Amino acid sequence: MRRLALFIVVFVVAGGIWLVSAFNDQTLPAAPVTVVIPPGISVASVAARLYDAHVIANPLALRILSKFRGADRDIGSGRYVFSAHQSLPEVLDTLRKGGAPLSVRVTIPEGFTAKQIAARLSASGIADEQALDNEFTHATFDVDGVHVVGLEGLLFPDTYDFTVGMSPQRIARVLTHEFAAKLPKNASQDAKKLGMTLDQALIVASIVEREARVEHDRPLIASVIYNRLREKMPLQVDATVEYALPAYKSALSLADLHVDSPYNTYEHQGLPPGPISNPGLPSIMAALHPAKTEYLYYVAKGDGTHAFATTLAQHNANVAKYEK
């Protein structure tokens, strides 16, 4: 009987020492760690997830501490950031305070490039920017039977509710699915009436999106693009040069206009090899239904609108008037 009592005492003492050691252990995490806790999982599952992420060294100790403190039901879903070298009680305190929301509403403006979209989603804590950029650059999509590599022009601008931790592949599917859903049903036929394939019309739409500031100008700018293509004139669109540069510039230099890139429509005739932005529906509609004009030129007035011209002399007069 004495041996059993002694064994129990030793067991309790050893267990107490182990718990104190586990509670005070601050070897982990070695660096700040972000962990996503999904809704509806048990404390045991939370402990296992933190163990796998190298936040804690002993899942059982966290379960015991949580039970002892009555925190079993205080741990909710969310995105948690654990500082380096937290003790087990500090880890539990972080969990009880609650994490950042898992669902984040993000607005993607019309005309954003794929890189800008990746940066915005990353800044919202949804996914890694480099991983998103890689997915947007290398993923494939069929546009009216044309196998397109890269999703520029196909990431539909809108407001979305994303889940923190979504994979780049899933995010790309959400954005391209919305594009496919919003694309007019007769888009392919409308493009053919213009002598274009659908993917070419989307390139035009992406240019219109970057150039136009008011609704009225969209179909007019589209008409200039098509008219210059028919006349075999270089498009000479500043927005295509901006896309070709490694970083955005509000004002282009003369040297910029000679940048070596297939997207430089000052140096290369015809459309650029792909979209230069992700256009919204108004710009897509303008590209599919351009105004019927003889305009070959336009210049910004400085108030968001443009002055259009049919001859170079008229255009030069507009430039002299509005670019003082």
Buried (B, 14 or more C-beta within 10 A) or exposed (E): EEEEEEEEEEEEEEEEEEBEEBBEBEEBBEEEBBBBBEEEEEBEEBBBBBBEBBBBBBBBBBBBBBEEEEBEEBBBBBBBEBEEBBBBEBBBEBBEEBBEEBEBEBEBBBBBBBBBBBBBBBEBBBBEBEBBBEBBBEBEBEBBEEEBEBBBBBBBBBEBEBBBBBEBEBBBBBBBEBBEEEBEEEBBEBBBEBEBBBBBBBBBBBBBBBBBEEEEBBBBBBBBBBBBBEEEEBBBBBBBBBBBBEEEEEEBEEEBBEBEBEBBBBBBEBBBEBBBBBBBBBBBBBBBBBBEBEBBBBBBBEEEBBBBBBEEEBBEBBBEEBEE
